[in-house]
Amino acid sequence: MNEINAGAAFEAASTGAGRTGAQILVDNLRVHGVKRAFCVPGESYLAVLDALSDVKEEIELVVCRHEAGAANMAEAHGKLTGEPGICFVTRGPGATHASTGVHTAFQDSTPMILFVGQVARGHSGREAFQEIDYRAMFGTLAKWVMEIEDPARVPEFIARAFQTATSGRPGPVVVALPEDMLTEAVAEAPRVARYSRAEAAPRADAMAELGRMLAAAERPLVMLGGGGWTEAARKDVRAFAEAFGLPVTVSFRSQRLFDNRHPLYAGHVGVGIDPALAARVKAADLLVAVGPRLGEATTGGYALLDPPRPAQRLVHVHPGAEELGSVYQADLMINSGMASFAEALRVLAPPAARPWAAWAETAHADYLAFITPPERPDLAGVDMGEVMRHIRETLPEGATLCNGAGNYATWVHRFYPYPDFLSQLAPTSGAMGYGLPAAIAAALECPDRRILCFGGDGCFLMSAHELATAARHRLPIMSIVVNNGAYGTIRMHQEMRYPYRVHGTDLANPDFVTLARAYGAHGERVVETAQFPGAFARALACEGPSLIEVVTDIAAVTPQKSLDAIRGTKAHARS
């Protein structure tokens, strides 16, 4: 926000002309630099919608078709920009629908503020229409949950919401807005300044100890992940890795943090990990984990690193002090924000001897071998490995790939090398239905980038209605729907544990091409691998949204193993 607009907002919030709680709220969104908000309208916060109409040239209001979509768009906006994604939903069902986006923001350490309408203050505690105790509901899903009772305190609480969402370990904040508070006018509200992100910085002795540990290592490995990253921090970490010649991995769905084409890149430590990389993580004598929580998905169910004391020497850097030591007792724990830590790396001088040179070279060679799609002549339907190979070879520079959850995503994460900081939007929370809302947020924020949304037939239909939002804004988003007629991930686990006893995992799908066209999008179906290049070229040429339905064989449930191979051992044991 420029100083003139900020000053106008200050003046409006502090004069005696009488401003309602809703007007003061919008004044302070302007103060904190908000340019876009996502919503599904509701009568509980009509006063906010009215106040937003007065500043429609400053704050774009994106109206969504479901609160989960709106919350996921806000979360994706926070991932892309580092500024809190803003979402407005109504009370009761609106809040419960939006909770999935809040959960994703929490697990992904993404700054976000969810504003929820609430019953009138005089009706509180009576189980009034759609009343929910939001402190109880969101208490374990958000960094902070509060309800504003006094319109004069709106500036104070909004400032704290922005500060909390962005400082330390970033995350979501939930603010409840009683309906009558929003319409109550006050003569004066305090003036506040725009929030300023606060983060811890590493101590000099901790950085010196890190240098000594690196000098003593023979098989070091760096792992990047978590939230709170900036483009500058990413560049500083790359310079550090290059100076020391260190192999770099990334945690679950964090490939955007290091150029996957770089000769020091060693791969993705997450679901569908390369067995060679899993062995490398176990064999490392020093693991420097910068940013990730070291959760279940990244540690292979806490098997790659044994809690509470891993076999590897462990350096854990994290912006949240409460995370350090919570699962793993690291040899060196550094409480620091990513930008501060990355900048502090500049003081470290690489050792004269680097015995890990061959270790790093082999790590990258293993990665290159792993991203070569295996041939699957035994399976029917489209070969997703070849689809991803074509996308990798033909997609123009400056693309953002978005996905939700499902086995289809293992092809995307494995076979596409993410090159830059804006190239990936994916939920570490494992939330289905995330891809299309994230793609909409990306297309609005980054209009010059090509945006691709991947979804399985199960995942995509959890937010397919947001095609209406994409069509309304004429966003050139390409959706690639991988249709295998099943909830593929659950079917895989079902066949592992109960082979040949398929129940509850098959799907009856609509005609995805007709569905896309009904929303005003270009649609095509691909049933053979050879058809994909032409369909992809036509979709790339679209000025608005497009959809390619890719029909695959459920037997090809993973890039490596068929369902027959997955059933194998247990089926044999039962026979």
Buried (B, 14 or more C-beta within 10 A) or exposed (E): BEEEBBEBBBEBBBEEEEBBBBBBBBBBBBBBBBBBBBBBBBEBBBBBBBBBEEBEEBBBBBBBBBBBBBBBBBBBBBBBBBBBBBBBBBBBBBBBBBBBBBBBBBBBBBBBBBBBBBBBBEBBEEEBEBBBBBBEBBEEBBBBBBBBBBBBBBBBBBBBBBBBBBBBBBBBBBBBBBBBBBBBEBEEBBBBEBBEBEBBBBEEEBBEBBBEBBBEBEBBBBBBBBBBBBEEBBEBBBEBBBEBBBBBBBBBBBBBBBBBEBBBBBBBBBBBBBEBBBEBBBEBBBBBBBBBBBBEBBBBEBEBBEEEEBEBBBBBBBBBBEBBEBBBBBBBBBBBBBBBBBBBBEEBEBBEEBEBEEBBBBBBEBBEEBBEBEEBEEBBBBBBBBBBBBBEEEBEEEBBBBBBBBBBBBBBBBBBBBBBBBBBBBBBBBBBBBBBBBBBBBBBBBEEBBBBBBBBBBBBBBBBBBBBBBBBBEBBBBBBBBBBBBBBBBBBBBBBEBBEEBEEBEBEBEEBBEBBEBBBBBBBBBBEBEBBBEBBEEBBEBEBBBBBBBBBBBBBBBBBBBBEEBBBEBBEEEE
